[in-house]
Structures are given as structure tokens and as C-alpha cells.
Amino acid sequence: MKKKATLLIRHLIRIYPMIPSLSAYIDEGFIAIHHERILAVGEGDGAVYVDKDTRILEGWGQICVPAFIDVACAPEDAWMPMCNYEWGTQLVKRGTLIINQEGKQEKTTPVSTHLLMPRQLQIPLKAGYTLIKGIDVHAKAGKRICISTGFPQSECLDQLLCAKLYAKVHPNVAAHDILAACTILPARCLSLHDVGFLKAGAYANFLLFKGKSFADVLNRFYAEESMQVIKEGVRIYPKLIV
């Protein structure tokens, strides 16, 4: 018997699978989830995956991208649970669901640490109460980069805003490549095989943004981005769904 979705998100304007063998994006599509894993991603409304127990969310006016992975975010104060919880919550609200907790970066080589130091940043950008002081960018095989907050070296806990700032500093870099630097490339650097992309069998970790494309997201510098965070098939921000 064919599996049915426990959660179906349909009528999405655009989906970014981040799989090299596929096209850069899928227009007017759906993502079907069976518990914590992705069941299917494709064009259309995904009706074939629906039964009486399927929860359906409408994705009108939204795009879907894999959840972010921070390859260089390694906490030094792991013995402080409340502190960890506080900054972990900030990361989740901005779309970062996986951090490099063990500090493993064997496959990455620093190429440009702190692209913008405080003295070079002419216009301070804020995300909530966090002042952006810099970006850590790690390279692997030439142009393959990972964008990271660099925490705890940096006071920034906002990987999304780091990506926006990187886009502003490098306007010729495609939005799709910047998205890869926050998703599939960090996954490869950390040898994670079922996150960082959207296809059947991968963990259902993804983000929903208001807008027509990821380029729209990069061009916005709002204090609070309009977004939803889904982790392993459950929406954990802004409202939990069960």
C-alpha cells in the first residue's frame, strides 16, 4: 500500500530542492511529509498523497527552501544549559536547525574570516538586539563556500542575515549559490547525508518564506522575517502544529 502524507504543504510558489541533478527550482509545487521524513516533492497539488488523516497547509504566496546548517557554529559554553537554550532558540527562529556542535571542520578551509569587521561596517544592521559584526565564510574546492555566523567568535546568531549581508557585499553571486552555501554545502562538509536538500527520504527540515523567490528574501532587511520553520515534519516556529 502506498504511503500517504501525514503533512502536505501545497500551492507553494517555488521550491528549491538543492539537488544538482534537478533543475534549480520547482514552480507551483507541493511537499509531502510522512512523519519526520519527506515523502515526495514535485509539481501540482500532491493530491495522490492525501488521505483522511493528512494535515494540509496552504502555501499560497510562499517559497520553500531546506533549513539552514551552520558549519562553524560551535558553542564554547555547552555546560550552561540555559545559555545554550537561549541562543539555540534564536538560531531556530532564523532558520538554522543544525549546528556544528562537535566543532568538526576538517573538510573546510577558512578563506575570509569576518568579511566586515565593526570598523568597516558603515551602516550597522540589526536582527532583534543583535549587532552584526562579521561573517565567517569557509571554502571547499574553490567556489564552494559555507556561510556561517562563526559563533562564538562573532556575536551574530543570525545565519539568514549573514547570508543577506553576503549577498549585499557580493551582488554578482546568484541567490541559488548563496542558498547552497547555507544548506547543501554545509551538509556535505559535515558529512550529513539526509539534510540540506529536499527529496524523498530526507529529513523534513525546511523553511517557508513569504515571497516569489529566494532572491526576494535576500533583498529584505526586516527586523523579523515572515517565515515558518518545519523540523522533522513538525512546524516549530512561529506556532507549533501537532
C-alpha positions as CSV (number, residue, x, y, z in Angstrom):
1,M,0.0,0.0,0.0
2,K,1.4,3.4,-1.0
3,K,2.3,5.7,1.9
4,K,0.2,8.7,2.5
5,A,1.4,12.1,3.9
6,T,0.9,13.0,7.5
7,L,1.5,16.6,6.4
8,L,1.1,18.1,2.9
9,I,2.1,21.7,2.0
10,R,0.7,22.6,-1.4
11,H,0.3,25.5,-3.7
12,L,3.9,26.7,-3.0
13,I,5.0,29.4,-5.4
14,R,8.5,27.9,-5.6
15,I,10.5,25.0,-4.1
16,Y,14.3,24.8,-4.0
17,P,15.3,21.1,-3.8
18,M,19.1,21.9,-3.8
19,I,19.8,18.7,-5.7
20,P,22.4,19.1,-8.6
21,S,20.7,16.6,-10.8
22,L,17.4,18.5,-10.8
23,S,16.5,22.0,-12.0
24,A,17.3,24.9,-9.7
25,Y,13.6,25.1,-8.6
26,I,10.1,23.8,-8.9
27,D,7.3,26.2,-9.6
28,E,3.7,25.7,-8.3
29,G,4.5,22.6,-6.3
30,F,4.0,20.6,-3.1
31,I,6.0,18.9,-0.4
32,A,4.5,15.8,1.2
33,I,5.8,14.6,4.6
34,H,5.4,11.2,6.3
35,H,6.2,11.7,9.9
36,E,9.8,13.0,10.1
37,R,10.8,12.3,6.5
38,I,10.0,13.8,3.1
39,L,7.6,11.5,1.2
40,A,7.6,13.4,-2.1
41,V,8.4,16.8,-3.7
42,G,7.0,17.9,-7.0
43,E,4.7,19.9,-9.2
44,G,1.0,20.1,-8.7
45,D,-1.1,19.8,-5.5
46,G,0.1,16.4,-4.3
47,A,-3.4,15.1,-4.0
48,V,-2.3,11.5,-4.6
49,Y,-0.6,11.5,-1.2
50,V,-3.6,12.7,0.8
51,D,-6.0,10.6,2.9
52,K,-8.4,11.3,5.7
53,D,-5.5,11.6,8.3
54,T,-3.4,14.1,6.3
55,R,-2.9,17.6,7.7
56,I,-2.9,20.1,4.8
57,L,-1.2,23.5,4.9
58,E,-1.7,26.0,2.1
59,G,1.5,27.5,0.7
60,W,0.0,30.4,-1.2
61,G,2.5,33.2,-1.6
62,Q,5.4,31.2,-0.1
63,I,8.6,29.6,-1.2
64,C,10.2,26.5,0.3
65,V,13.9,26.0,1.0
66,P,15.9,23.5,3.1
67,A,16.6,24.5,6.7
68,F,20.0,26.1,7.2
69,I,23.1,24.3,8.6
70,D,25.8,26.3,10.3
71,V,29.2,24.6,9.7
72,A,31.2,26.8,12.0
73,C,28.8,27.5,14.9
74,A,30.3,25.6,17.9
75,P,29.3,26.7,21.4
76,E,32.0,27.0,24.0
77,D,29.7,27.1,26.9
78,A,27.9,23.8,26.4
79,W,27.9,23.4,30.2
80,M,25.4,26.2,30.5
81,P,22.1,24.7,29.5
82,M,20.0,27.9,29.8
83,C,22.5,29.9,27.8
84,N,22.5,27.1,25.1
85,Y,18.8,27.1,25.1
86,E,18.6,30.9,24.6
87,W,21.0,31.2,21.7
88,G,19.7,27.9,20.2
89,T,16.2,29.4,20.2
90,Q,17.5,32.4,18.4
91,L,19.1,30.3,15.7
92,V,15.9,28.2,15.2
93,K,13.8,31.4,14.8
94,R,16.1,32.4,11.9
95,G,16.0,29.1,10.2
96,T,19.2,27.3,11.4
97,L,18.3,23.8,12.6
98,I,21.7,22.1,12.6
99,I,24.9,23.5,14.1
100,N,28.4,22.0,14.2
101,Q,28.2,21.1,17.9
102,E,31.3,19.0,17.9
103,G,33.4,21.6,16.2
104,K,34.4,19.4,13.3
105,Q,35.6,21.4,10.3
106,E,38.2,19.1,8.8
107,K,36.8,19.5,5.3
108,T,36.6,23.3,5.4
109,T,39.4,25.8,4.9
110,P,39.0,29.4,6.2
111,V,39.3,31.8,3.3
112,S,37.8,35.0,4.5
113,T,37.0,35.4,8.2
114,H,34.9,38.4,9.2
115,L,34.3,39.9,5.8
116,L,33.1,43.1,7.5
117,M,34.8,44.0,10.8
118,P,32.9,46.5,13.0
119,R,35.2,49.4,11.9
120,Q,34.4,48.6,8.2
121,L,30.7,48.3,8.6
122,Q,29.4,51.7,7.7
123,I,25.7,51.0,8.5
124,P,25.2,48.6,11.4
125,L,22.4,46.1,10.6
126,K,20.3,44.7,13.4
127,A,18.4,41.5,13.9
128,G,16.4,42.0,17.0
129,Y,19.0,43.1,19.5
130,T,22.0,41.5,17.8
131,L,24.5,43.7,16.1
132,I,26.1,42.1,13.0
133,K,29.8,42.2,13.5
134,G,31.0,39.9,10.7
135,I,30.6,36.7,8.7
136,D,32.7,33.6,8.6
137,V,33.0,32.1,5.2
138,H,34.6,28.7,4.7
139,A,35.7,27.3,1.3
140,K,35.8,23.8,-0.1
141,A,37.0,23.1,-3.6
142,G,37.3,26.6,-4.9
143,K,34.0,28.4,-5.2
144,R,32.0,26.0,-2.9
145,I,31.5,28.0,0.3
146,C,29.6,27.8,3.5
147,I,28.2,30.9,5.2
148,S,28.3,30.8,8.9
149,T,27.6,33.0,11.9
150,G,31.0,32.0,13.2
151,F,29.6,31.9,16.8
152,P,31.1,32.2,19.4
153,Q,33.8,34.2,17.6
154,S,31.1,36.5,16.3
155,E,28.2,38.0,18.4
156,C,25.8,37.3,15.5
157,L,23.3,34.5,15.9
158,D,21.6,35.1,12.6
159,Q,22.7,33.0,9.7
160,L,20.0,34.3,7.5
161,L,21.1,37.9,8.0
162,C,24.7,36.8,7.4
163,A,23.5,35.4,4.0
164,K,21.7,38.7,3.2
165,L,24.8,40.7,4.1
166,Y,27.0,38.4,2.0
167,A,24.6,38.9,-0.9
168,K,24.9,42.7,-0.5
169,V,28.7,42.5,-0.4
170,H,28.7,40.2,-3.4
171,P,25.9,41.3,-5.7
172,N,27.1,39.1,-8.6
173,V,26.7,35.9,-6.7
174,A,23.5,34.1,-7.6
175,A,20.8,33.7,-4.9
176,H,20.8,30.0,-5.6
177,D,24.5,29.7,-4.8
178,I,24.1,31.7,-1.6
179,L,21.3,29.3,-0.6
180,A,23.6,26.3,-1.3
181,A,26.2,27.9,1.0
182,C,23.6,27.7,3.8
183,T,22.2,24.3,3.1
184,I,23.6,21.5,0.9
185,L,27.3,22.6,1.0
186,P,27.5,22.7,4.9
187,A,25.8,19.3,4.9
188,R,28.5,17.9,2.7
189,C,31.3,19.5,4.8
190,L,29.9,17.9,7.9
191,S,29.2,14.5,6.1
192,L,25.4,14.7,6.8
193,H,23.6,12.7,4.2
194,D,19.9,13.3,4.8
195,V,19.6,17.0,5.4
196,G,20.4,20.2,3.4
197,F,18.2,19.2,0.4
198,L,14.6,18.3,-0.3
199,K,13.8,14.9,-1.8
200,A,12.1,11.7,-0.8
201,G,13.8,10.1,2.2
202,A,15.5,13.2,3.5
203,Y,14.5,14.6,6.9
204,A,11.6,17.1,6.6
205,N,13.7,20.1,7.7
206,F,12.7,23.2,5.7
207,L,11.7,26.8,5.8
208,L,8.8,28.7,4.3
209,F,9.3,32.3,3.3
210,K,6.8,34.9,2.0
211,G,7.9,35.9,-1.5
212,K,8.3,34.7,-5.1
213,S,12.0,33.7,-4.9
214,F,14.9,33.3,-2.5
215,A,16.3,36.5,-4.1
216,D,13.4,38.3,-2.7
217,V,14.3,37.0,0.8
218,L,18.0,38.1,0.4
219,N,16.9,41.6,-0.6
220,R,14.9,42.2,2.6
221,F,16.4,43.5,5.8
222,Y,13.4,43.4,8.1
223,A,13.9,43.0,11.8
224,E,11.7,39.9,11.7
225,E,11.4,37.8,8.5
226,S,8.0,36.4,7.8
227,M,8.8,32.7,7.8
228,Q,7.9,29.3,9.1
229,V,10.3,26.6,10.4
230,I,9.5,22.9,10.0
231,K,11.7,20.4,11.7
232,E,11.3,16.7,11.1
233,G,7.7,17.2,9.8
234,V,6.6,19.4,12.7
235,R,6.2,23.2,12.4
236,I,8.1,24.5,15.4
237,Y,8.0,28.3,14.6
238,P,6.1,30.5,14.7
239,K,3.4,28.2,16.0
240,L,3.7,24.5,16.9
241,I,1.3,22.2,14.9
242,V,0.5,18.7,16.2
